[in-house]
Amino acid sequence: MLRSSVRIASPKPLVLRRYGSSSSIPFSTKMAALIAKTKPEQIYLYKPTALLKFGSWSLSVVFLIYGLTFADWSISSSRELYAREDSEKKDEETGFWNNPTFLFASRISGSVVLSLIPLTLSAAALYLPSRVVASIKYIPHGSCQLTRRAIISGKPISCKALISDVVRNQKTRVYTGKGFQGVQDNASFVFFLTYKTRPLWDRFYIVNRSGSFWGQDGRIFDALFGKDSIKSLERQDFDTNSIETNKESSSLLNMIEDEERKTKLSGNATSAKDIILKNQRK
């Protein structure tokens, strides 16, 4: 009997590429694969353009010059008016509202308040780009690492946090079903993540929708940081207005806890095996 020369190829294991197309893979499978990672996995990557840095610095300088110029002009004008009014009404008896000193203090106060507006915008022009997220990593057992750039040096600044402490705005969905990653939104090109336990000035992070999402699927963020139901996100007839939120938010935590228990059991088994091998050698 002749042997068949045709070989049947063995099935290849399922591989989730970091940023590869995986639209045919069920969302629950993606989440299980991500949570099963034993090493930190990058789930988001964005490279700020030079235009963002140059534009923010230029805008900041413009507001700074305008604020300082206005402050100088308004204060000098107030002093000139005070000197003139003080000489004219020196011997007159007037109410406190017409008193030159009161008028001078009022004008100076108004000048300071109006000058603070452009100066605040100048500081905001530098501060906001520094809150733009450059990368996010999922750390096994329910943690994540947020990385942004420093204001002046541009060096990366990383912050580790529990996933339960980082939340997405409940009114804003990351996944819209539009675009090749499903995150395109005509209303906004960014969304915000809030680190609840940090001070107010270090609490908010800006995530650009044009960045690269793990598995080219923005639902990862809705599940991790929005506490949306995995089953609702997995439905093919996806509707952003009918997602179940918080009803199954514990399912993700249960998956993380189960994976943590498996890791501990695997570590204990490895330790026991090492002890047995040492005893046999003796």
C-alpha positions in Angstrom: 0.0 0.0 0.0 1.3 3.4 -1.0 1.7 5.9 1.8 0.1 9.2 1.2 2.7 11.9 0.6 0.3 14.6 1.7 0.8 15.9 5.2 -1.9 17.5 7.2 -0.6 20.6 8.9 -1.2 20.7 12.7 -3.4 23.5 13.9 -1.5 26.6 15.1 -2.2 28.0 18.5 -4.2 31.2 18.6 -1.9 34.2 18.9 -3.1 37.7 19.8 -0.9 40.3 18.2 -0.2 43.4 20.2 -1.6 45.7 17.5 -2.6 43.2 14.8 -6.0 42.9 13.4 -8.1 40.5 15.4 -11.7 41.4 14.6 -12.7 37.7 14.3 -11.6 36.9 17.8 -14.3 37.1 20.5 -13.8 40.0 22.9 -14.0 37.7 25.9 -11.1 35.7 24.4 -9.1 38.9 24.1 -9.7 39.8 27.7 -8.8 36.4 28.9 -5.6 36.5 26.9 -4.7 39.9 28.3 -5.4 39.0 31.9 -3.4 35.8 31.5 -0.3 37.7 30.7 2.5 37.1 33.2 4.5 40.1 32.2 3.5 43.8 31.7 1.7 44.2 28.4 1.5 47.5 26.5 -2.1 48.1 25.6 -1.8 51.7 24.3 0.8 53.7 22.5 0.8 57.3 21.3 3.7 59.4 20.1 3.1 63.1 20.6 4.0 65.1 17.5 6.5 67.9 17.4 3.6 70.2 16.5 2.0 69.6 19.8 5.1 70.6 21.8 6.0 73.6 19.5 2.4 74.8 19.4 1.9 74.6 23.1 5.1 76.6 23.8 4.2 79.2 21.2 0.7 79.6 22.6 2.0 79.8 26.1 4.5 82.6 25.1 1.7 84.5 23.3 -0.6 84.5 26.4 2.3 85.3 28.7 3.4 88.4 26.7 -0.2 89.5 26.4 -0.8 89.1 30.2 2.3 90.9 31.2 1.7 93.7 28.7 -1.9 94.2 29.8 -0.8 94.2 33.5 1.9 96.8 32.9 -0.5 99.1 30.9 -3.4 98.8 33.3 -1.3 99.4 36.4 0.5 102.4 34.9 -2.9 103.8 33.8 -4.3 103.3 37.2 -1.4 105.2 38.8 -1.8 108.1 36.5 -5.5 108.4 37.2 -4.9 108.2 40.9 -2.3 111.0 40.8 -4.7 113.2 38.8 -7.8 112.5 40.9 -5.8 112.9 44.1 -4.7 116.4 43.2 -8.2 117.4 42.0 -10.1 116.1 44.9 -7.6 116.8 47.6 -9.6 119.5 49.4 -13.1 118.1 48.5 -15.2 116.0 50.8 -16.5 112.9 48.9 -17.9 109.5 49.7 -15.7 106.5 50.0 -16.8 105.4 46.5 -15.4 108.5 45.0 -12.3 108.5 47.2 -9.1 108.4 44.9 -7.5 105.7 47.1 -10.6 103.5 46.9 -10.9 104.0 43.1 -7.2 103.2 42.7 -7.5 100.0 44.7 -10.6 99.0 42.6 -8.7 99.5 39.4 -5.7 97.6 40.5 -7.8 94.7 41.7 -9.6 94.6 38.3 -6.3 94.8 36.5 -4.9 91.9 38.5 -8.0 89.7 37.9 -8.0 90.4 34.1 -4.2 89.9 33.9 -4.6 86.5 35.6 -6.8 85.2 32.7 -4.1 85.2 30.0 -1.4 84.1 32.5 -3.6 81.2 33.5 -4.1 80.3 29.9 -0.3 80.5 29.4 0.3 78.0 32.2 -2.5 75.7 30.9 -1.0 75.7 27.4 2.1 74.0 28.9 0.3 71.9 31.5 -2.3 70.2 29.3 0.1 68.7 26.8 2.1 67.2 29.7 -1.1 65.2 30.7 -1.3 63.5 27.3 -0.7 59.8 27.7 2.2 58.4 25.8 1.7 54.7 26.7 -0.4 52.5 29.0 0.7 49.0 30.2 -1.4 46.3 31.8 0.4 44.8 34.8 -0.7 41.3 35.9 -3.0 41.0 38.8 -5.1 44.1 38.2 -2.7 47.1 37.9 -1.6 49.4 35.1 1.2 51.9 34.3 0.4 55.3 32.9 3.2 57.1 31.1 3.2 60.8 30.1 5.9 63.4 29.2 7.3 66.1 31.5 6.5 69.7 30.8 10.0 71.1 30.1 12.4 68.2 29.6 9.9 65.9 27.8 11.2 62.9 29.7 8.7 60.1 30.3 7.0 60.0 33.7 5.4 56.7 34.7 2.8 56.1 37.4 1.6 52.7 38.6 -2.0 52.4 39.7 -4.6 49.8 40.5 -7.1 49.5 37.6 -9.9 50.0 40.1 -8.5 53.5 40.9 -8.4 54.6 37.2 -11.8 55.3 35.7 -13.1 56.6 32.4 -15.9 59.2 32.2 -19.1 57.2 32.4 -20.7 59.5 29.8 -17.9 58.9 27.2 -17.4 55.6 25.4 -14.0 54.7 24.1 -15.4 52.2 21.6 -17.7 53.8 19.0 -17.6 51.1 16.3 -16.2 53.5 13.8 -12.7 53.4 12.3 -10.3 50.5 12.0 -9.9 50.5 15.8 -13.5 51.3 16.5 -12.6 54.4 18.5 -13.2 57.2 16.0 -15.6 59.9 17.3 -16.7 62.9 15.4 -17.5 64.8 18.6 -14.0 64.5 20.2 -10.5 63.3 19.4 -9.6 62.5 23.0 -11.1 61.0 26.2 -10.1 61.3 29.8 -8.9 58.9 32.4 -9.1 59.9 36.1 -6.8 58.6 38.8 -9.1 58.9 41.7 -6.6 58.8 44.6 -4.2 61.4 43.3 -4.3 65.2 44.0 -6.4 67.3 41.7 -3.4 68.6 39.7 -2.1 65.1 39.0 -5.5 63.3 38.6 -6.5 63.7 35.0 -4.9 62.0 31.9 -5.7 62.8 28.3 -5.8 59.9 25.9 -5.7 60.6 22.2 -8.0 58.4 20.1 -5.5 58.3 17.2 -3.1 56.2 19.4 -2.6 52.4 18.9 -4.8 50.2 21.0 -4.0 46.6 22.0 -5.6 44.3 19.4 -6.9 47.3 17.6 -9.9 47.2 19.8 -11.0 50.1 22.0 -13.4 47.9 24.0 -10.4 46.9 26.1 -10.5 50.4 27.7 -14.2 50.3 28.3 -13.9 47.0 30.1 -10.8 47.9 32.1 -11.5 51.5 33.0 -15.2 52.0 32.2 -16.4 48.9 34.1 -18.7 48.0 31.2 -20.0 44.4 30.9 -17.8 42.1 28.8 -20.9 40.4 27.4 -22.5 43.6 26.3 -19.2 44.7 24.6 -19.0 41.4 22.9 -22.4 41.5 21.2 -22.2 41.8 17.5 -25.2 44.1 17.4 -23.1 46.7 19.3 -25.0 49.8 20.4 -23.1 52.4 22.5 -26.4 53.5 24.1 -27.4 50.1 25.4 -24.2 48.9 27.2 -24.8 47.4 30.6 -22.6 49.2 33.0 -21.7 48.1 36.6 -24.1 45.1 36.4 -21.2 42.8 35.6 -18.3 45.0 36.6 -17.2 42.3 39.1 -16.7 39.8 36.3 -13.5 41.5 35.2 -12.2 41.5 38.8 -13.2 37.8 39.2 -11.1 37.0 36.1 -8.1 38.9 37.5 -8.5 37.2 40.9 -8.8 33.7 39.3 -5.6 34.4 37.3 -3.8 35.5 40.4 -4.8 32.3 42.2 -3.6 30.2 39.3 -0.3 32.1 39.4 0.1 31.4 43.1 -0.8 27.7 42.7 1.7 27.4 39.8 4.4 29.1 41.9 3.7 26.7 44.9 3.8 23.7 42.6 7.2 24.9 41.2 8.5 25.3 44.7 7.4 21.9 45.8 9.0 20.4 42.7 12.3 22.1 43.5 12.2 20.7 47.0 11.5 17.2 45.8 14.4 17.4 43.3 16.8 18.6 46.0 15.8 15.8 48.3 16.3 13.2 45.6 19.8 14.6 44.9 20.7 14.2 48.6 
